[in-house]
């Protein structure tokens, strides 16, 4: 048994020695070949190293640029929200023209282009025109009414006429109050975005104009909400500023 183990150990040592000799021979041959052909090989090696460095540097610059641009976009968005943000009490105190300008600013904040105020005595039912970020044209009617007022359906019909007159894709009605039941129903049946007071608050606080379409026509507050609203605006807990009158544009 002992003799057999010695023979196996001796055979293993011989195999290791042979592998070492073969490895040393291969390494020596590689060195000889490398030295012999160095003048031919070295430009390719240097080129590969340079290309690798350029590629790595380019990737790092690309990643840095994306990071910086992403941070810059977020910063600009946050600053735009802060700049455009007003409390609804401040919005209530605006004149009709100031409210239209406020809506224009919110549209521009959301990436709308060619946004301009066209309201006036001959506005043909439009206060703001522009292009949504997805390329659709839009017309907006702005109404700064007292919170306890209701937008009647006839004003929604006027906006539908403006949509046809200006040949735009989307009609939007933005109000500082709420819509009557028939008005809200007419708006949803005719694909008009009805931005009532609650949705205006969402928009003002950073929600995009396009996102409001997902909640269009889904109601205007629950029972408790309406009770608080009634207490606030119909029982005089927060009186309407006398200088603005009961209705605006």
N, C-alpha and C positions, 0 to 999 in steps of 0.2 A: 504493500500500500504506500509506504513512504517513498519507495523507489519510483512508483508511478507518479506520485505528486511531484517529485523532483523533475521527472522527465517532462511533465506538463508545464511546470514553471520555466524550465529551460527553453522549451519550445516557444512559450509566450514571450520570453525575453528576446529570442531571436527574431520573432515577428515584429516586435516593437523596434528593434534595432534596424530591421529592413525598412520599416515605414519611415523612420527618421532619416535613413540614408536617402530614400527616394524623395522625401520632402526637401532635404537639403539640396539634392541634385536638381529638383524642379526649381527651387528658389534661385540656385546659382544660374541655371539656364535663363530664368526670367530676367535676372540682373544683366546677364550677358546680352540678351536680346534687347533689353531696354537701353543699355549703353550703346549697343550697335546701331539702334534705330532712333536714338534720342533726337537727333537733328530733324528727323521726320515727324516724330510723335509730339515733341514739346509744343509746337504751335497749336495743335488740336487740344492738348491739355489746357493750355493757357486760355484758348478760346472758350472751352467748356466752362472753365472757372469764371471767366468774365461774363458769359451768358447767364450762368447761374446767379452771379451777383446782381446783374441787371434785373433778372426776373424776380429775385427776392426783394430787391429794392423797389421795383415797380409794384409788386403785390403789397408791400408795406405802405407805400404811398397811397395806393388805391383804398386800402382799408382805413388809413388815416383820414383820407378825403371823405369817405362815406360817413365815418364817425363825426367829423366836424360838420359836414353838411346836415346830417341828421340832427345834431344838437342845435345847429343854427335854425333849422326849420321849426323845431320844437320851441326854441326861444322866441322866434318871430310870432308863432301861433299864440304862445302864452301872452306876449306883449300886446298882440292884436286884441285878444280877449279882454285884457285889462284896460286897454285904451278905449274899446267900444262898450265896456260894461257900464251900465247905469242901473240904479235901482228902479223898480217900477214906479216908485213915488216920484223920482226925478223925471221919468218918461211921462208920467201924467201931467207934469208941470210944463212940458214942452208946448210950443206952438205947433200948428199943423205942419209948417215948413220945416221946423226943427225935427219933427218926428220923421218926416220923409228923408231928411239928411241922415238921421240916425239909422233908418232902414238901409239906406245906400251904403253906409259904413259897414253894417253887418254883412251885407252881400259881398262887399269887397274883401272883408276878412275871411269869408268862406271860399275865396278863389273865383268868384264870379267876375266876368270881364265886361268891358264896355257898359258899365253900370252908370246910368245918368238919371237925374230927376227931371221929369217932364211935367210935373203937376202945375196947374194954373187954371185960369178961367175957361180955357179951351183945351183941356187935356184929353178929351175924348175918352174919359173913364180911366185914364192911366196916370199914376203918379211916378212910377219908376219903370224903366226899361233896362234890359241887360241880357247877358248870356250866362247860363249856369255852367259850372265846371265841366259838365259832361257834354257841352256844346249846344244844348237846347236853349232856344230863345224864351224869354219870360216877360210878362207884364205884371206889375204889382200895384194894387190899390191900397193906400194907407189911410186908416181912419183912427184918429186920436179922439176917441169919445170918452165920456165919463165912465168909470167902471160899472155903474149901475144901469147904463144904457144897454140896449141889445141891437145888434146889426140885423136889419130886416132883410128878407129874401130879395127885395127889389134891388138892393145894392149889389148883391151877388149876381143878379141878372145883368146889371150894368157892366160888371166886370167881364162877364161872358161875352157881352157885345164888344168890349175893348179887345178881348182876345182875338175875336174875328176881325176887328178893324185893323189891328196891328199885325195880324197874320203870324202870331207867335205860337210856340208849342205848349207853354205852361202859363196858367193864370194863378196868381197868388193874392190872397186878401189878408192883410196884416192889420190887426186891430188891438187896441188897448183894453178892449172889453170882450164880451162873449157874443155868440151868434144866437139868434132865435132858432128854435127847433126846425122850422121850415127852411131857414137860411142854411143851416148846417147840412140838412138833407139835400137841398138843391146843390150845394157845393160838391158834396161827395158824389152825387149822381152825375155831375158834369165835369168830374176830374179837376175841380178847383181846390187848391190847397188853402184851407181855412185856418189861418194862424190866429187863434184867440189868445186871450191874456195869459193863460197858463203856458201855452206853447211859445209865446213871445218871451216869457221868462226863461224857458229852456234855451231858446235861441240866443238870448242875450248872455246867458251864462256859459256859452261855448258849444252847444249842440249845433251841428251844421244845418243849413236850411234844407238840404236834400233829405236829411235824416228825419225831418218832421213829417215827411210824407207817410212814414210808417205808422204814425199815430193820428193821421188825418181822419176826422169823423168818428173818433172813438169816445166821444163824450167830453164834457166840460166840467169835470169834478164830480165827486160823489156827494151824497146827501149832507154829510158833515161839512164838506168843503163849501157847499152852497149856503149852508146856514151861517158859517163864519163870514163868508163874503157878504151875505145879506146884513148881518149885524154891523159889519164894517162900513158898508157904503150906503145902507138905507136907514140906519139909525144914528148916523152922524158921528161915529167914533173917530173917523178920519175924514173930515170935511174936504170937499173938492176945492182947490185953490180958487178964490174968487176971481183972480185976474185972468184965468183961462176960459171962463164961461162953462157952459154945460156941454157944448159940443165943439169939436175942432174939425179940421179937414179930415 
